[in-house]
C-alpha cells in the first residue's frame, strides 16, 4: 500500500535506532514504547528487534482491526 512506502528502505526487522529515525523521537521515547509493549518487539539478549509489521500495526491501528 502507498502509506507504507516510507518503510521500504528498511529491512523486515527494525532496530530501536530505526524507530528513532522513522518516528522522529528520542531514544528514551523509543525504549518507553518498547518496554510498555505499545510497539511489540522481540528481545535477543539486551537487544530489541521490531518486526516491521508491528510498527505498521502501531502506526495504523485501524488497519489491524479490520483484518
Gaussian input, Z-matrix of N, CA and C with variables (Angstrom, degrees):
# hf/3-21g

backbone

0 1
 N
 C     1     B1
 C     2     B2     1     A1
 N     3     B3     2     A2     1     D1
 C     4     B4     3     A3     2     D2
 C     5     B5     4     A4     3     D3
 N     6     B6     5     A5     4     D4
 C     7     B7     6     A6     5     D5
 C     8     B8     7     A7     6     D6
 N     9     B9     8     A8     7     D7
 C    10    B10     9     A9     8     D8
 C    11    B11    10    A10     9     D9
 N    12    B12    11    A11    10    D10
 C    13    B13    12    A12    11    D11
 C    14    B14    13    A13    12    D12
 N    15    B15    14    A14    13    D13
 C    16    B16    15    A15    14    D14
 C    17    B17    16    A16    15    D15
 N    18    B18    17    A17    16    D16
 C    19    B19    18    A18    17    D17
 C    20    B20    19    A19    18    D18
 N    21    B21    20    A20    19    D19
 C    22    B22    21    A21    20    D20
 C    23    B23    22    A22    21    D21
 N    24    B24    23    A23    22    D22
 C    25    B25    24    A24    23    D23
 C    26    B26    25    A25    24    D24
 N    27    B27    26    A26    25    D25
 C    28    B28    27    A27    26    D26
 C    29    B29    28    A28    27    D27
 N    30    B30    29    A29    28    D28
 C    31    B31    30    A30    29    D29
 C    32    B32    31    A31    30    D30
 N    33    B33    32    A32    31    D31
 C    34    B34    33    A33    32    D32
 C    35    B35    34    A34    33    D33
 N    36    B36    35    A35    34    D34
 C    37    B37    36    A36    35    D35
 C    38    B38    37    A37    36    D36
 N    39    B39    38    A38    37    D37
 C    40    B40    39    A39    38    D38
 C    41    B41    40    A40    39    D39
 N    42    B42    41    A41    40    D40
 C    43    B43    42    A42    41    D41
 C    44    B44    43    A43    42    D42
 N    45    B45    44    A44    43    D43
 C    46    B46    45    A45    44    D44
 C    47    B47    46    A46    45    D45
 N    48    B48    47    A47    46    D46
 C    49    B49    48    A48    47    D47
 C    50    B50    49    A49    48    D48
 N    51    B51    50    A50    49    D49
 C    52    B52    51    A51    50    D50
 C    53    B53    52    A52    51    D51
 N    54    B54    53    A53    52    D52
 C    55    B55    54    A54    53    D53
 C    56    B56    55    A55    54    D54
 N    57    B57    56    A56    55    D55
 C    58    B58    57    A57    56    D56
 C    59    B59    58    A58    57    D57
 N    60    B60    59    A59    58    D58
 C    61    B61    60    A60    59    D59
 C    62    B62    61    A61    60    D60
 N    63    B63    62    A62    61    D61
 C    64    B64    63    A63    62    D62
 C    65    B65    64    A64    63    D63
 N    66    B66    65    A65    64    D64
 C    67    B67    66    A66    65    D65
 C    68    B68    67    A67    66    D66
 N    69    B69    68    A68    67    D67
 C    70    B70    69    A69    68    D68
 C    71    B71    70    A70    69    D69
 N    72    B72    71    A71    70    D70
 C    73    B73    72    A72    71    D71
 C    74    B74    73    A73    72    D72
 N    75    B75    74    A74    73    D73
 C    76    B76    75    A75    74    D74
 C    77    B77    76    A76    75    D75
 N    78    B78    77    A77    76    D76
 C    79    B79    78    A78    77    D77
 C    80    B80    79    A79    78    D78
 N    81    B81    80    A80    79    D79
 C    82    B82    81    A81    80    D80
 C    83    B83    82    A82    81    D81
 N    84    B84    83    A83    82    D82
 C    85    B85    84    A84    83    D83
 C    86    B86    85    A85    84    D84
 N    87    B87    86    A86    85    D85
 C    88    B88    87    A87    86    D86
 C    89    B89    88    A88    87    D87
 N    90    B90    89    A89    88    D88
 C    91    B91    90    A90    89    D89
 C    92    B92    91    A91    90    D90
 N    93    B93    92    A92    91    D91
 C    94    B94    93    A93    92    D92
 C    95    B95    94    A94    93    D93
 N    96    B96    95    A95    94    D94
 C    97    B97    96    A96    95    D95
 C    98    B98    97    A97    96    D96
 N    99    B99    98    A98    97    D97
 C   100   B100    99    A99    98    D98
 C   101   B101   100   A100    99    D99
 N   102   B102   101   A101   100   D100
 C   103   B103   102   A102   101   D101
 C   104   B104   103   A103   102   D102
 N   105   B105   104   A104   103   D103
 C   106   B106   105   A105   104   D104
 C   107   B107   106   A106   105   D105
 N   108   B108   107   A107   106   D106
 C   109   B109   108   A108   107   D107
 C   110   B110   109   A109   108   D108
 N   111   B111   110   A110   109   D109
 C   112   B112   111   A111   110   D110
 C   113   B113   112   A112   111   D111
 N   114   B114   113   A113   112   D112
 C   115   B115   114   A114   113   D113
 C   116   B116   115   A115   114   D114
 N   117   B117   116   A116   115   D115
 C   118   B118   117   A117   116   D116
 C   119   B119   118   A118   117   D117
 N   120   B120   119   A119   118   D118
 C   121   B121   120   A120   119   D119
 C   122   B122   121   A121   120   D120
 N   123   B123   122   A122   121   D121
 C   124   B124   123   A123   122   D122
 C   125   B125   124   A124   123   D123
 N   126   B126   125   A125   124   D124
 C   127   B127   126   A126   125   D125
 C   128   B128   127   A127   126   D126
 N   129   B129   128   A128   127   D127
 C   130   B130   129   A129   128   D128
 C   131   B131   130   A130   129   D129
 N   132   B132   131   A131   130   D130
 C   133   B133   132   A132   131   D131
 C   134   B134   133   A133   132   D132
 N   135   B135   134   A134   133   D133
 C   136   B136   135   A135   134   D134
 C   137   B137   136   A136   135   D135
 N   138   B138   137   A137   136   D136
 C   139   B139   138   A138   137   D137
 C   140   B140   139   A139   138   D138
 N   141   B141   140   A140   139   D139
 C   142   B142   141   A141   140   D140
 C   143   B143   142   A142   141   D141
 N   144   B144   143   A143   142   D142
 C   145   B145   144   A144   143   D143
 C   146   B146   145   A145   144   D144
 N   147   B147   146   A146   145   D145
 C   148   B148   147   A147   146   D146
 C   149   B149   148   A148   147   D147
 N   150   B150   149   A149   148   D148
 C   151   B151   150   A150   149   D149
 C   152   B152   151   A151   150   D150
 N   153   B153   152   A152   151   D151
 C   154   B154   153   A153   152   D152
 C   155   B155   154   A154   153   D153
 N   156   B156   155   A155   154   D154
 C   157   B157   156   A156   155   D155
 C   158   B158   157   A157   156   D156
 N   159   B159   158   A158   157   D157
 C   160   B160   159   A159   158   D158
 C   161   B161   160   A160   159   D159
 N   162   B162   161   A161   160   D160
 C   163   B163   162   A162   161   D161
 C   164   B164   163   A163   162   D162
 N   165   B165   164   A164   163   D163
 C   166   B166   165   A165   164   D164
 C   167   B167   166   A166   165   D165
 N   168   B168   167   A167   166   D166
 C   169   B169   168   A168   167   D167
 C   170   B170   169   A169   168   D168
 N   171   B171   170   A170   169   D169
 C   172   B172   171   A171   170   D170
 C   173   B173   172   A172   171   D171
 N   174   B174   173   A173   172   D172
 C   175   B175   174   A174   173   D173
 C   176   B176   175   A175   174   D174
 N   177   B177   176   A176   175   D175
 C   178   B178   177   A177   176   D176
 C   179   B179   178   A178   177   D177
 N   180   B180   179   A179   178   D178
 C   181   B181   180   A180   179   D179
 C   182   B182   181   A181   180   D180
 N   183   B183   182   A182   181   D181
 C   184   B184   183   A183   182   D182
 C   185   B185   184   A184   183   D183
 N   186   B186   185   A185   184   D184
 C   187   B187   186   A186   185   D185
 C   188   B188   187   A187   186   D186
 N   189   B189   188   A188   187   D187
 C   190   B190   189   A189   188   D188
 C   191   B191   190   A190   189   D189
 N   192   B192   191   A191   190   D190
 C   193   B193   192   A192   191   D191
 C   194   B194   193   A193   192   D192
 N   195   B195   194   A194   193   D193
 C   196   B196   195   A195   194   D194
 C   197   B197   196   A196   195   D195
 N   198   B198   197   A197   196   D196
 C   199   B199   198   A198   197   D197
 C   200   B200   199   A199   198   D198

   B1=1.4575
   B2=1.5182
   B3=1.2922
   B4=1.4593
   B5=1.5238
   B6=1.3221
   B7=1.4601
   B8=1.5226
   B9=1.3161
   B10=1.4541
   B11=1.5193
   B12=1.3089
   B13=1.4646
   B14=1.5279
   B15=1.3127
   B16=1.4671
   B17=1.5298
   B18=1.3142
   B19=1.4659
   B20=1.5221
   B21=1.3293
   B22=1.4601
   B23=1.5280
   B24=1.3157
   B25=1.4673
   B26=1.5250
   B27=1.3392
   B28=1.4568
   B29=1.5177
   B30=1.3210
   B31=1.4587
   B32=1.5217
   B33=1.3074
   B34=1.4662
   B35=1.5271
   B36=1.3264
   B37=1.4622
   B38=1.5235
   B39=1.3127
   B40=1.4658
   B41=1.5255
   B42=1.3092
   B43=1.4585
   B44=1.5275
   B45=1.3315
   B46=1.4564
   B47=1.5397
   B48=1.3263
   B49=1.4694
   B50=1.5296
   B51=1.3313
   B52=1.4656
   B53=1.5255
   B54=1.3295
   B55=1.4675
   B56=1.5242
   B57=1.3354
   B58=1.4710
   B59=1.5169
   B60=1.3145
   B61=1.4612
   B62=1.5342
   B63=1.3169
   B64=1.4598
   B65=1.5256
   B66=1.3426
   B67=1.4701
   B68=1.5236
   B69=1.3241
   B70=1.4766
   B71=1.5361
   B72=1.3272
   B73=1.4595
   B74=1.5235
   B75=1.3099
   B76=1.4505
   B77=1.5190
   B78=1.3256
   B79=1.4621
   B80=1.5295
   B81=1.3314
   B82=1.4635
   B83=1.5272
   B84=1.3213
   B85=1.4574
   B86=1.5194
   B87=1.3101
   B88=1.4658
   B89=1.5274
   B90=1.3233
   B91=1.4583
   B92=1.5251
   B93=1.3100
   B94=1.4691
   B95=1.5345
   B96=1.3396
   B97=1.4674
   B98=1.5283
   B99=1.3158
   B100=1.4609
   B101=1.5285
   B102=1.3158
   B103=1.4650
   B104=1.5240
   B105=1.3313
   B106=1.4665
   B107=1.5235
   B108=1.3219
   B109=1.4569
   B110=1.5135
   B111=1.3261
   B112=1.4714
   B113=1.5243
   B114=1.3205
   B115=1.4585
   B116=1.5227
   B117=1.3093
   B118=1.4656
   B119=1.5202
   B120=1.3322
   B121=1.4626
   B122=1.5189
   B123=1.3148
   B124=1.4554
   B125=1.5178
   B126=1.3292
   B127=1.4635
   B128=1.5079
   B129=1.3057
   B130=1.4580
   B131=1.5248
   B132=1.3130
   B133=1.4620
   B134=1.5147
   B135=1.3070
   B136=1.4661
   B137=1.5270
   B138=1.3242
   B139=1.4661
   B140=1.5274
   B141=1.3189
   B142=1.4576
   B143=1.5233
   B144=1.3226
   B145=1.4607
   B146=1.5189
   B147=1.3149
   B148=1.4506
   B149=1.5214
   B150=1.3309
   B151=1.4564
   B152=1.5310
   B153=1.3113
   B154=1.4666
   B155=1.5296
   B156=1.3270
   B157=1.4662
   B158=1.5302
   B159=1.3414
   B160=1.4668
   B161=1.5230
   B162=1.3123
   B163=1.4569
   B164=1.5255
   B165=1.3157
   B166=1.4699
   B167=1.5324
   B168=1.3337
   B169=1.4703
   B170=1.5240
   B171=1.3329
   B172=1.4667
   B173=1.5318
   B174=1.3198
   B175=1.4617
   B176=1.5275
   B177=1.3353
   B178=1.4713
   B179=1.5320
   B180=1.3436
   B181=1.4659
   B182=1.5268
   B183=1.3259
   B184=1.4631
   B185=1.5230
   B186=1.3227
   B187=1.4616
   B188=1.5299
   B189=1.3276
   B190=1.4668
   B191=1.5322
   B192=1.3261
   B193=1.4654
   B194=1.5241
   B195=1.3288
   B196=1.4542
   B197=1.5267
   B198=1.3331
   B199=1.4712
   B200=1.5033
   A1=110.28
   A2=115.14
   A3=121.53
   A4=113.47
   A5=118.14
   A6=119.61
   A7=113.38
   A8=118.07
   A9=120.94
   A10=112.77
   A11=117.81
   A12=121.83
   A13=112.23
   A14=118.49
   A15=121.03
   A16=111.77
   A17=117.85
   A18=121.29
   A19=113.12
   A20=117.59
   A21=121.53
   A22=113.62
   A23=117.32
   A24=119.76
   A25=113.14
   A26=117.13
   A27=121.14
   A28=110.51
   A29=116.05
   A30=121.17
   A31=111.01
   A32=115.78
   A33=121.16
   A34=112.57
   A35=117.38
   A36=121.92
   A37=107.81
   A38=115.84
   A39=121.68
   A40=110.43
   A41=115.21
   A42=123.29
   A43=108.72
   A44=117.99
   A45=119.48
   A46=112.81
   A47=116.99
   A48=119.46
   A49=111.23
   A50=117.12
   A51=120.34
   A52=110.46
   A53=116.66
   A54=119.93
   A55=111.15
   A56=116.46
   A57=119.96
   A58=110.53
   A59=115.74
   A60=122.06
   A61=111.62
   A62=116.84
   A63=121.61
   A64=111.58
   A65=115.97
   A66=120.60
   A67=113.33
   A68=117.19
   A69=122.24
   A70=110.84
   A71=114.28
   A72=120.94
   A73=108.41
   A74=116.23
   A75=121.38
   A76=112.97
   A77=114.64
   A78=122.03
   A79=111.50
   A80=117.15
   A81=119.95
   A82=111.23
   A83=117.05
   A84=120.63
   A85=110.96
   A86=116.84
   A87=120.81
   A88=109.82
   A89=117.55
   A90=120.02
   A91=112.10
   A92=117.37
   A93=120.61
   A94=109.93
   A95=117.27
   A96=121.06
   A97=110.72
   A98=117.07
   A99=121.50
   A100=111.37
   A101=117.00
   A102=121.07
   A103=112.29
   A104=117.14
   A105=120.78
   A106=112.21
   A107=116.87
   A108=120.41
   A109=114.56
   A110=117.10
   A111=119.95
   A112=110.76
   A113=116.05
   A114=122.11
   A115=105.11
   A116=116.50
   A117=120.36
   A118=110.00
   A119=114.15
   A120=119.59
   A121=110.06
   A122=114.49
   A123=122.76
   A124=106.78
   A125=116.47
   A126=119.70
   A127=109.60
   A128=114.02
   A129=121.61
   A130=105.21
   A131=115.87
   A132=119.77
   A133=108.28
   A134=116.12
   A135=119.96
   A136=111.80
   A137=116.94
   A138=121.62
   A139=111.08
   A140=115.32
   A141=121.81
   A142=109.74
   A143=115.24
   A144=122.74
   A145=106.11
   A146=115.66
   A147=121.18
   A148=108.56
   A149=117.85
   A150=118.59
   A151=110.08
   A152=116.33
   A153=120.96
   A154=111.60
   A155=116.55
   A156=119.99
   A157=111.54
   A158=117.67
   A159=120.18
   A160=111.24
   A161=117.71
   A162=120.56
   A163=110.23
   A164=116.89
   A165=120.83
   A166=109.53
   A167=117.41
   A168=120.85
   A169=111.29
   A170=116.84
   A171=120.95
   A172=110.94
   A173=116.53
   A174=120.93
   A175=112.92
   A176=116.56
   A177=121.95
   A178=109.75
   A179=117.77
   A180=119.33
   A181=113.61
   A182=118.17
   A183=120.45
   A184=111.39
   A185=118.06
   A186=121.32
   A187=110.68
   A188=116.71
   A189=121.14
   A190=110.62
   A191=117.34
   A192=120.29
   A193=111.86
   A194=118.95
   A195=122.42
   A196=113.12
   A197=117.43
   A198=119.93
   A199=111.40
   D1=155.57
   D2=-177.40
   D3=-60.09
   D4=-41.59
   D5=-173.02
   D6=-69.62
   D7=-14.30
   D8=178.06
   D9=-94.26
   D10=-1.95
   D11=-175.85
   D12=-57.34
   D13=-31.64
   D14=-179.41
   D15=-63.50
   D16=-16.17
   D17=-179.97
   D18=-96.77
   D19=0.07
   D20=-176.62
   D21=-59.47
   D22=-31.37
   D23=-176.25
   D24=-77.70
   D25=-6.11
   D26=-178.68
   D27=-102.62
   D28=152.52
   D29=176.72
   D30=-71.75
   D31=-177.96
   D32=-178.64
   D33=-74.54
   D34=-23.37
   D35=176.91
   D36=-114.87
   D37=120.01
   D38=-177.34
   D39=-96.17
   D40=156.01
   D41=174.58
   D42=-103.38
   D43=160.75
   D44=174.98
   D45=-54.61
   D46=-35.16
   D47=178.25
   D48=-65.08
   D49=-32.24
   D50=175.18
   D51=-65.95
   D52=-41.82
   D53=178.62
   D54=-61.98
   D55=-40.71
   D56=176.98
   D57=-55.36
   D58=-46.35
   D59=-177.69
   D60=-68.07
   D61=-45.25
   D62=-176.89
   D63=-68.20
   D64=-45.11
   D65=-174.94
   D66=-88.47
   D67=-10.52
   D68=-177.83
   D69=56.76
   D70=50.44
   D71=177.71
   D72=-129.59
   D73=170.46
   D74=-179.98
   D75=-84.05
   D76=170.59
   D77=-178.48
   D78=-59.72
   D79=-42.58
   D80=-178.59
   D81=-62.76
   D82=-38.95
   D83=178.81
   D84=-65.96
   D85=-41.76
   D86=178.33
   D87=-59.34
   D88=-50.32
   D89=-177.61
   D90=-66.67
   D91=-32.14
   D92=176.19
   D93=-64.68
   D94=-45.26
   D95=178.17
   D96=-60.29
   D97=-40.25
   D98=-179.44
   D99=-71.09
   D100=-46.24
   D101=-177.58
   D102=-66.81
   D103=-33.42
   D104=178.58
   D105=-81.97
   D106=-5.37
   D107=178.81
   D108=77.52
   D109=11.64
   D110=178.54
   D111=-67.15
   D112=-34.97
   D113=169.70
   D114=-115.56
   D115=115.16
   D116=-177.48
   D117=-69.77
   D118=138.79
   D119=-176.49
   D120=-143.55
   D121=172.97
   D122=176.69
   D123=-119.27
   D124=132.81
   D125=176.27
   D126=-101.25
   D127=131.71
   D128=174.56
   D129=-121.07
   D130=102.30
   D131=-171.80
   D132=65.32
   D133=-123.08
   D134=178.33
   D135=-100.39
   D136=6.45
   D137=-177.65
   D138=-100.63
   D139=146.58
   D140=175.88
   D141=-102.61
   D142=142.90
   D143=168.78
   D144=-128.99
   D145=133.80
   D146=-176.43
   D147=-118.93
   D148=111.62
   D149=174.58
   D150=-58.49
   D151=135.58
   D152=-176.93
   D153=-53.45
   D154=-37.54
   D155=-179.49
   D156=-61.48
   D157=-33.30
   D158=178.55
   D159=-66.62
   D160=-36.15
   D161=175.58
   D162=-67.53
   D163=-41.92
   D164=178.28
   D165=-61.22
   D166=-42.53
   D167=178.34
   D168=-61.96
   D169=-36.69
   D170=178.15
   D171=-69.11
   D172=-43.72
   D173=-177.25
   D174=-72.40
   D175=-33.77
   D176=-175.09
   D177=-128.59
   D178=67.85
   D179=-176.23
   D180=-62.69
   D181=-26.09
   D182=179.18
   D183=-66.21
   D184=-30.94
   D185=177.47
   D186=-69.85
   D187=-39.55
   D188=-178.51
   D189=-67.48
   D190=-34.42
   D191=-178.26
   D192=-77.02
   D193=-16.75
   D194=-179.67
   D195=-87.49
   D196=-7.69
   D197=-177.20
   D198=-79.23

